[in-house]
Amino acid sequence: MDRFKKKSPYTFSDLERHLGRVLNNMSVPRMLPYHSVMKAPPADIFETSTEIIIYLELPGVDPDKISVVAERDRITVSGERPAPFFADTISIHQLEIEHGDFQRTIKIPTAVNISTTTSKCLNGYLIITLPKLQSQSRIKIEVD
């Protein structure tokens, strides 16, 4: 065995993940925590026969601080996740959780009735329900 040959303690995927974290932590918004902007929250969109359901991940966000604005073809969610404050902090060893303002606009894939749109927060998730407009393929029109 060659005593000068070293085996890497990491696999390529470990190095890639670690480098991604390093680069993410070096970004300008992360260096300026008092003026930070959070990335758009992740969302899942589901369609049933009667509605569109938008499911956004918003842990740590006060439901009273969330704004939901529905328009004809899109919905916009905005708010802020405040940074925690601990009075006796002498050092910060790790910052991975994003804080600050956020905004996410999602295009609605089909016609919906925005006047009956509802939203609720449940276990750190915002659930927005948009009833679909029910179009009739055939109607009978009375002749006067």
C-alpha positions in Angstrom: 0.0 0.0 0.0 1.3 3.4 -1.0 1.7 5.4 2.2 1.4 8.7 0.3 -1.9 7.8 -1.3 -4.8 9.4 0.6 -8.4 8.4 0.5 -10.9 11.2 0.4 -13.1 11.2 3.5 -16.1 12.5 1.4 -18.0 11.3 -1.5 -18.6 13.7 -4.4 -22.3 14.2 -3.3 -21.1 15.1 0.2 -18.7 17.7 -1.2 -21.3 19.1 -3.5 -23.8 19.5 -0.7 -21.2 21.1 1.6 -20.1 23.5 -1.1 -23.7 24.4 -1.8 -24.2 25.3 1.8 -21.0 27.4 1.9 -22.0 29.3 -1.2 -25.5 29.9 0.1 -24.2 31.2 3.4 -21.8 33.6 1.5 -24.6 35.3 -0.4 -25.2 39.0 0.3 -28.6 38.7 1.9 -27.2 36.2 4.4 -24.4 38.6 5.3 -26.9 41.4 6.0 -29.4 39.8 8.4 -31.1 43.1 9.2 -32.0 43.7 5.6 -32.5 40.2 4.5 -35.1 38.9 2.0 -36.2 35.4 2.3 -36.4 33.2 -0.8 -39.9 32.5 -2.1 -41.5 29.8 0.0 -41.9 26.4 -1.6 -45.4 25.6 -2.9 -47.4 22.6 -4.1 -50.4 23.1 -6.4 -53.2 20.5 -6.6 -56.2 20.4 -8.8 -59.4 18.5 -8.0 -62.6 18.4 -10.1 -64.0 21.4 -8.2 -61.0 23.5 -6.9 -57.4 24.5 -7.1 -55.5 24.0 -3.8 -52.2 25.9 -3.2 -50.1 24.5 -0.3 -47.2 26.8 0.9 -44.5 26.0 3.4 -44.4 28.9 5.9 -43.1 27.7 9.3 -42.4 30.4 11.9 -44.6 33.0 10.1 -47.4 34.6 12.1 -50.7 34.0 10.3 -51.7 37.6 11.1 -48.6 38.8 9.1 -49.5 36.9 5.9 -51.1 38.8 3.0 -52.9 36.8 0.3 -54.2 38.7 -2.8 -56.1 36.8 -5.4 -56.5 38.1 -9.0 -58.1 36.7 -12.1 -55.1 34.6 -13.2 -52.7 34.6 -10.2 -52.4 34.7 -6.4 -49.7 36.6 -4.5 -48.6 35.6 -0.9 -46.3 37.9 1.0 -45.2 38.3 4.6 -42.2 38.2 6.9 -40.5 35.6 9.0 -38.8 37.5 11.8 -35.4 36.6 13.0 -35.3 35.2 16.6 -33.9 37.4 19.3 -32.1 36.0 22.3 -31.1 38.7 24.8 -28.0 37.0 26.2 -26.5 35.8 22.9 -22.7 36.1 22.9 -22.0 34.2 19.6 -23.8 32.7 16.7 -22.4 29.4 15.5 -24.7 28.5 12.7 -27.4 30.3 10.6 -29.4 28.2 8.2 -33.0 29.3 8.6 -33.9 32.1 6.3 -35.6 35.2 7.8 -37.0 38.4 6.4 -39.6 39.5 3.9 -40.9 37.1 1.2 -43.3 37.2 -1.7 -44.5 34.5 -4.0 -46.8 35.0 -7.0 -48.3 31.8 -8.5 -50.1 31.6 -11.8 -53.4 29.9 -11.5 -53.7 27.2 -14.2 -57.5 27.4 -14.7 -60.4 29.9 -14.2 -61.4 30.2 -10.6 -63.9 32.1 -8.6 -61.7 34.5 -6.6 -64.6 35.9 -4.6 -65.0 32.6 -2.7 -61.3 31.9 -2.2 -60.4 30.8 1.3 -57.1 30.4 3.2 -56.0 28.9 6.5 -52.7 28.2 8.3 -52.2 24.7 9.6 -49.0 23.4 11.3 -46.7 25.9 9.4 -48.4 25.5 6.1 -50.7 28.0 4.3 -53.5 26.3 2.5 -55.3 28.4 -0.2 -58.5 26.9 -1.8 -59.7 28.5 -5.0 -63.1 27.1 -6.3 -63.1 26.5 -10.0 -65.6 28.3 -12.2 -68.1 25.8 -13.3 -68.7 26.2 -17.0 -71.6 24.4 -18.6 -71.0 22.7 -21.9 -74.7 23.0 -22.8 -77.6 25.1 -21.6 -81.2 25.6 -22.8 -82.1 29.2 -23.6 -85.7 30.1 -23.5 -87.0 32.1 -26.5 -89.4 35.0 -25.7 
